[in-house]
Structures are given as C-alpha cells and as structure tokens.
Amino acid sequence: MHDAAVPEPGQTGALAPDWLPLPDDPNDLAPGVWPASARRDDDGALIVAGVAAPELAREFGTPVQVLDEDEVRSRAREALRAFGDAAARHGGRARVYYAGKAFLSAEVARWMVESGLNVDVCSIGELEVALAAGVPAARIGFHGNNKRVFELERAIETGVGTIVVDSEIEIERLAAITERLDRRQAVLVRVNSGVHAETHHFLATAHEDQKFGFTLEAAHRAAERIHELPLVDLAGLHSHIGSQIFGVDGFREAASRVLELLALLREEGRFTAESADGAVEPVLNLGGGFGIAYTRADTPTPIGELAAGIVDAVADECAVRGIPLPVLAFEPGRSIVGTAGVTLYEVGTTKSVSVDTGSGPAERRYVSVDGGMSDNARPALYGAQYSARLASREGAGAPVLSRVVGLHCESGDVVVDHEYLPGDVTPGDLLAVPATGAYCAPLASNYNHIPRPPVVAVTGGRARVIVRGERIEDLLARDTGIRPAAAAAPTREGEE
C-alpha cells in the first residue's frame, strides 16, 4: 500500500471550510473532543478506557456506540461541584438535574444518582426508565410541552418532585388530577425569556414563536391561576434558552428577565412550596444547553467558569432587586455524556469525486461506513459537525479531505461533513467518530430497516452492553405480516 500524494495547494482548499485546518498528523486525537482516556496503543489502535477499538468491534460488531463510564461520572460530579460551589459563595444552594433526553438508560440513571445528581425526564418512557433504575421519584423533574393525562397521573402517583408546567391546559389537567388523587404536586412555570441563544434555530428554545412555555406576561397569569389551586404548589420558575451554547451572556440576560418576574411573584406571595424548615424558597431553574467540542475548532466554556459566571450574574440581579438568591437548578445533559461517547464504524467503500468550484477543479474523497443517519441523525437534522479518526491502526500518507457518509438511501446521509483522514483509508478499516454520547442513541431510528446499534460502557479495561443492539429478527418480529419462521434472518456481524 503506497502513501497518498500530498494534495496540491487549492486542490482541497476550495472545499475545506475555514475552521478545518490541514493537520500535521491526521491520526492525532484532539484534546477536549475525545474522552480523556482515549489514546493509541503500540499498534496504533484507538483505546478508550483501556479497551481497544478492534476488540470492541470483534465482540459487539459495528456500528457500536461506546460510552466511557468514568468520563460520564467525572463530568457529573464536576458539574455538581461547580454549581454547588458557585451558589455557596453567595450563601445559596444549587441542584443539578441530569437531562435524560441527551441519553438515558438504567445504568446512566444510576450513575447520576450515585454522583449526587437528580434526573430530568420529558416523556413517560424516560420517566419509567428512571423509576425502574431506582431513581427516587422526589429527585425527578418532568418536562414536556404536551404531557398527556395518563403521564401526569403517573408522575403524581409516583411522587415526582417537580413538574414543569408548559401551558394553561396543563394547569387545568393538574388541578383535576391532584383533586382526584388527593395528592399535592409542586410545579415550576416554564418561561420564555425572549433571549435568543446563538445556536441553530432548532436548538434555540426561548424565542417567542415556538412550542415551549409561557411569555413573561402569560407566565404571571399562569402563576396566579396555580396559586388558586388547593393542591398545586408553585415552587418556582424555569427558563431554558437553547442547546450547544458557549459563554454566559445568554444565561445572564435570561436570568435578568426571569428574576424580574420572580421578584414580582415573591412580593405577591404566589410561591407556596415550602422547604423542610417551613420557609418558602422559590426555585429558579436556568436549564442547561452547555456546549461541548465536536471538532478542534470548538472552544466550549469550562463548566466551572460557566457556573461561576451564571451564578454571579443571578446574585447581582438579585441584589439589584433586593431579594435573596433563590434555590438555583441546572439541567446539563450533553456536557455530561457527549464527550464520553465514541461511535465505531467499519469502512465499506471509498471513492474520490471531482468538484468544479468555479475557480478550478477540486477533489473530495467519500468514505462510506456501515451506519449513518439511523444512528446519528444530528448532521441531517441541523448540519451538526463531527470529527473522525482511523481506529484500527494509524494511517499512512498525507491527509486527504474526506466526507464520511452512511449506507442509507439519502444524499443527506452524512456522518462527518469535513475531515482530513490519512490517504490510505481502505475497506475494512475501523473509523471512530467522537462526541457521540449525546443525542445519537436517543435519536436513532430503523430507517431502511437498519437495526439500532448497541451501547457499550467501558471502564478499567472492561466492556459491557448497557443497551442491547437490535437484530434483523427484532425488526421482522414487529411486522405482523411476517410469519415467525421467516425471522431466521442473518444477524449483525459479531452477534450470535
């Protein structure tokens, strides 16, 4: 196998985005993008938490989503410590809820509780996973813009700590259910602050023209109505401005606007949920959305800096209004599990495509792998950028601008839009895509009747399945038009 030729200047530059530098070594593992445990062994294979990529592929097949357990636990503890310390400096308290929508399984839920976090859910399925994992119901928060009656009933029956109210209709549903069950329920009112996070418009959740929450004026009316209900306690306010956010400016502005409402509601005596000592301590939940690095161009704000900046801003705004610091709550998800995840694929085909850029021809190599938008929908949904590296060995040859694509019958089935990979990438190689711990498994589908891959936790040189991968038999079994005997189809490679 020969080394690839060094690309001529301009050959790939016209196609490469400005943020993607030509690397000195297309085998390097950019700090902050990969789990802290990631390295290469003496043979050049990728190692995560002491387990080699080829070993994982042999045992579990590909694609396989790998989650570094120690990285998840460490980031959870770090978040709890950062927000707790920041609040304590102002004489306050902070709670941290793990946002289960990023990725939830029974094991991950247990890791969160063992790390001192609460768990935030937004569907009956997530709620049942958390309860089945042994998460105390009082440590669960329940989100959602369309919580159905049976979901609210289940939440109240099991003693869920807080429900985040999202509409006037939901308030009336809660009124009826709490009366019927004769159970009290604490709620937060979700407020649209009007602060527009600098992120993809699908990820911005505080602008006015969208499905979540109340405007500031409507939130005040909602609080008044809740105060009239005998068994529904207004515990505080909730604000979430979006996802994959770097910096504290958006949180500072949102907190300023929501605290204006909180101060008014305090003055009116609308908060009724009491602490153990009988004092009314309203909660201000500022959500999550803290960004991570998907490529070496990303520079996320460290969690300690975020926590200090956000809490300091809230404390300043409280001082201006002459009110005590509320109990602060936060909901990190991506920033806890995102960087801990690495997805392994096997390369199937490669080919180069000549592109007319208008100023001359340029060449891009397409690297096709055995997964795609069915295990990572984010690039297709909102153009999310990722990185990639050879995982079974170190590559040779000069870096070549490549696009990693999946096996689905869609031209938008892109896994990694822009990446420099070694010139000798070939069928049978393993390719690793980092930062896939959040919103990959939860968004996975069976498009083109592709089974969803397993999720495997790695720690201390050991690997174990925490979410079983699907087989063709699973897909056939759901089709009522197929007789059972027809379900004897080939399994994924690496499965019995």
N, C-alpha and C positions, 0 to 999 in steps of 0.2 A: 504494500500500500504506500503510495507516494504522497508527499506533502502537497497541499494545495498551493497554487500560486498566490503570491501576495497581491491583493486587489490593487489595481491601478487607481491613482487619485481620481475621484469623480465617478468611478465605476459604481460604487455603492453609496457614496456620499449624498447623491441626489435623492436616494430613497431612505436613508437613515434619518431619523428625527434628530433635532439639535441636542436633545437631552441624552442621547445614547453615544457615549464616547467609544472610539475604537480601542479595545483593551490591549494592554501589553500581553496579557495571558488570558485566553478565553476559557481557561479551566479554573480561574480563581473563584473564591466564594466570598462575595461582598459582605463585609460585616454589617449586621443590622437587618439584612434581608433574609439570612438563613438562621436557623436555631443556633444558639451559642455552642452547642455540642457538635455542630457539623464540621467535618474535616475530611481529608482524603487519607486512605491507608497507603501502605508501601506500594501497592499495585495500582494506585490512582483511583480506586473506587471510592465513592461517597460513603461516609459513615455518619449516621445520626444516632446519638445516644448509645454509641458503642455497637450498633448493628449496621452491617454493610448492605448497600443497596442490592447487589446481586443476590445476597442471602434472602432478603425480603422478597425479591421477585420470584425466586425459586419456591419459597414457601407459600406465598399468597397470590402469586400471579400478578399481572399488570392489566389495567392500571391499579394502583393501590395508594390510598391516602394514608400517610404516615404522620403520627402526632407524637411529638416529644413531650412525654408526661412531665418531666422535671421542668421543662421550659414553661408549660402551662401553669404548674403550681407556683413557680417562682414569680411569674408575672402577676398572678392573682394576689400573692402575698405583698408584692411590691406596690400594687395599686391600693390595697387596703391600708398599708403603712403610709403611703404618700398622702392620701386624702385624710386619714386619721390624724397624722402629724400636723398637716396644714390647718385643720379645724381646731386642733388642740392649742395651737399657738394663739388663737383668738378666743380661747375659752369655750370652744364649741365641740360638737360631735359630728361624725360623719358615718354614713352607712354606704357600703358598696354592694351593688347587685350585679351579678354576672348576667349579661344579656344573652339568654339562651338561644335567641334566634341566630346568633353567629355560628354556633354548633352546639347541639345538646345531645348527650347520651347519658345513660345512668352513671357510667364511670365519671364522666366530666362533671356531672352534678355533684357527685360525692367529693371529687377533688375540690370543688368550690367551697362546699360546706366545711371540709377539713381545713381549708385555708382561711376560714373565717368570713367568707362572703355569703350574702343572700343570693337568691336566684330570681331573675325576671323572666316571665313567660308571656307569650302573646297568642296562645291557642289552647284548645282543650288537649291536644296531643302533647304539647310541651308541658302543660300542667301535669298530665298523667305520668309522663316520664319523670318529672321532678319528684312527684309523690312516690312513685314506685322505687325511686333511688333512695328514699328515706329522707328527703329534704323536709324539715319541719314546715308545715303549712304556713305558720306565722312568719317564716323567713322568705316567703314567696310574694312577689309583686306580679299583678296580672294586667297586661296591656291589651290593646286591640280596639280598632275603630268599629267593629261590628260583633261584639260579644253576644252570642245567642243566649236565649233564656236558659237553656239547659247548662251552658257553660258557666253562667253566673250562679246558677243554683249549685253546681258542683263546687265552685270556688268558695261560696259562702258556707256550704255544708262542711267542707273540709277545714275551714278556718284560715283561709288565705289572708295574709297580713294586710295587704292593701290592694285595692282595685283602682286602676287609673281610669277615671271617667272621661268618656270621649264625646258624648252627645246628650242632648236633652232627653231623647228617648231612653237612653241607657239609665239616666237618673230615675225615670219613672219605672223602669223594669226593676231596678234595685229597690225602690220603695215598695213595690208589690211583693218581691221575693223575700225581703227581710221581714215584712209583716207576716207573710205566710209561714215562714220558717221560725219566726220569733228569734231571729239572730241579729246581732249588731254587726255592722261592717264599716270599716274605715276606708275612706277613698281619698284619692288625690284628683284634682281637676287639671286636665291637660290643657295648657295654654299655648296658643300660637303667638309668639312674641313679635312676629313680623321681621325678625332678624333672618337674613338670607345667608346661609353658610356658603362659603366659596368652595363648592363641590359640584358634582354632576347634578342636574336638576332632579333626577330620580332619587338622589340621596339627600336633598335638602327638604327638611320636614317642618319648617317653621314659617314658611311663607303662607299668605292668606288663602290662595287658590289651591287648596289640596284637602285631602280627606281627613286629616287628623285634627282633633282637638277643637278648642274654642278660641275666638278672638279675645282680646283682653276685655272688651266690653261684655261679650257674651259669657265669658268666664265669671265675671262678677255676678251676673244674673243666675248662673248655674250654682254658684256658692250660696246665694240667697235661698234658692229652692232647696238645696241639700240641707240647709240649716233648719228648714221647716219639717224635715222628715224625722220621725222619732227614733229610728233605728239605723240611720246612716250618719256616720260621723265624718265631717270634713277634717282630714288630717293635714292637708297641705296642698301645694301646687306642684305641677310637673311641667317642665319645658325641655324640649329636645330639638336642637336646631339642625341636625343632619349627621352625616357619617363621613369618615375618612377626612377629618378636619385637622389641620396643623395650626398651632398657635391658640391664643386665649382670647383674642379680640371679640370674636363672635359670642363666646360664652359671657364675656364681661358685659356686652351690650344687652344680651338677652336677660341676664340676671338683673340689670338695672331696671328694665321694663317690668319684669315679673315681680320684683320686690316692691314696686310702686303699688301693685295690686295686693300683694301680701300685707303691706303696711295698712292699707285701707281695710282689708278684711279683719286684721287684728283689732283695729280701732272699733269696728262694728261688732266684734265678738262672734265672728262666724265660725272660728275654729273650735271644734268640740271634742276632738280626740285628745285624751289625757295621757300623760306618762304615768309611770308607776307611783310617783310621789304626788300625783294629783295635779301637777302643773300642766297647763296647755302649752305644748311646744310644737308649733307648726313645722312641717317638713317642706323643704324646697329641694325638689329633685331636678337636677340640671341635665339628666340623661347621660349619654356617652358620646360615641362618634369619634373617639380619639384615633387619629390615623396611624398607620404603620408604613414601613418601607416595602414596596413591591419591587422596586428597581434601585440601583445605586444612586439614581438621581433624586430619590425621595429623602427628605430630611425631617422626619417626624419629631415633634417636640417631646423630650423625655417626660415620662409620667410625673416625676417629682416636680419638674418645672411647671407642667400643666396644673397639677394640683395646687401648688403654691399660688400661681397666678390667678386661678379661678377663685379660690377661697379668699385670697387677699382682696380681690375685686368685690366679692359679695360683702365682706366685712366692711369695706369702705362705703359701699352703698347703704348698708345698714346704719352705719354711724351717721351718715348724712340725714337719714330719716329718723334717727333716734330710737331705733328698735333693736332688740337683741338679735344676735346671729341665730337664724333658725337651724334646726337639725338639717344637715346637708346630706343629700343622697346622690349617688352617681351610678351609671349603668355601663361600664366598659364591657365589651364583648370581643370585637376584633382585636383590640390591643392586648388581650389576654391569650387568645388561641391562634390568631392569624399567623404570626411568625413561627409558631411551633409546628406548623403543618408543612409537609413536603409531599408532592404527588409524583410517583414514579410511573413512567410510561416506557413502552418499547417502541423503538423506531421501526416503521414498516417500509417506507419508501422515501426517497429524496429525489428532487429534480430542481433544475435551475430554470428561471423564467427571465427572459429579456424584456425590459420595460422601457418604453420611449418616454423620457422625462420632459421632452420639449427642448432640452439642451443637449441631447445625445442619449445613446442607449445606456442603460444601467441594468445590473443583474441582481436578482434576489433568488436565494435558494429556499425551496419549500421542503420542510421536514415533517412528514406525516407520522402521527403516533396512534396508538390503539385506544385512545379515549377522545376527549374533546368537550363539546358544549354540553354533553349529557352529564359529565362530572364536574365541569366548571363553566357555568353559564355567564359569569360576570363579563368576560370580554364581549360576548354577543349582546348582553343586556345594555351595557353602558361604556363600552370601549375601554375596560379596565386593562392596564398594562401589567405584565409579569416578566420575570426573568427565567432563564433556563440554563442548565449545565449538563454536560455528559456526566452520568452517574456510575457507569460500569467500569470506567477507565478514564485516564487522562487522554485528551485528544492531541493529535499532532497537526502540524500545518498552521498556516496563517488563519486568523479569524475571518469568517465569511458571514456577511449579513444574511440572516435567516429568518423565516417565518415558520413557527411551529403550528401545525394545523391538525385537526382531528379527523376522524374517519366518517363523519356524518355527511349526509347528502345536503349540505348547505355551504354556500361560499363564505358565509359569515362564521363558519365553524373554526374560529381562530383560538388557539391556546395562548400563544405568545406572539404578539404582533411584530415586534422588532427585537432581535437579539443577534449578537455576534457569537457564533459557535465555531469550534475547530473545523478546519477544512476537510477532515477525514471522517465526519459523521457518516455512519453506514447502517443499513438494516441490521437489526439485532442488538444495536446499542441500547442501553438504558438512558433515558433522559429524565432529569429531575427538575420540577418546577417548584420553587419555594413560595412561602407566604400563602399557602392554600388551606390554612387551618380554619379560616372563617368564610362562611357563605359559599362554600363549594359543595360539601356533602349536603347541607340543608336545601340547596337549590338543585340538586341532582335530579335527573329525570331518566325515563326509559325511551327517550327519543330514538327512532329507528330500531326499537326493541333491543336496546343495548342494556344489559344488566348493570345496576349501580355497583361501584367497586366497594370493597371492604374498607373500614377504617381500622388501622392497626396502631396501637400505642407502643412506644419503645421507651425503655428506661433501663439503665445499668446493663446494657448488652443483651437484653431480652426483649422479645416482641410478643404481643398477644392481640387477638382481634377484640375490639370493643364494639364494633358494629359489623355484623356479618354481611359479606358481599352477596349480591343476588346471583342466581344462576338462570340459565335459559329455562330450566324446569319451573322456576318461580313465575316467570312471565307466562309460560304456557298454562300453568295451573289456574291463572286468573281468567283465562279465556274460556267461557262456558261452552263454546262451540267445539272445543278440542277434547277428544276422549282421553282418559288417563293414560292409556298405553302410548299415546303419541308424545308423552312428556319425556321420553327417554332420549333426549337430545344431548349433544356433546356439551360438557361443562367448560367453564373458563379454564384456561391453562393454569395449572398449579392447584386445581381443586379436584377432589375425588368425586 
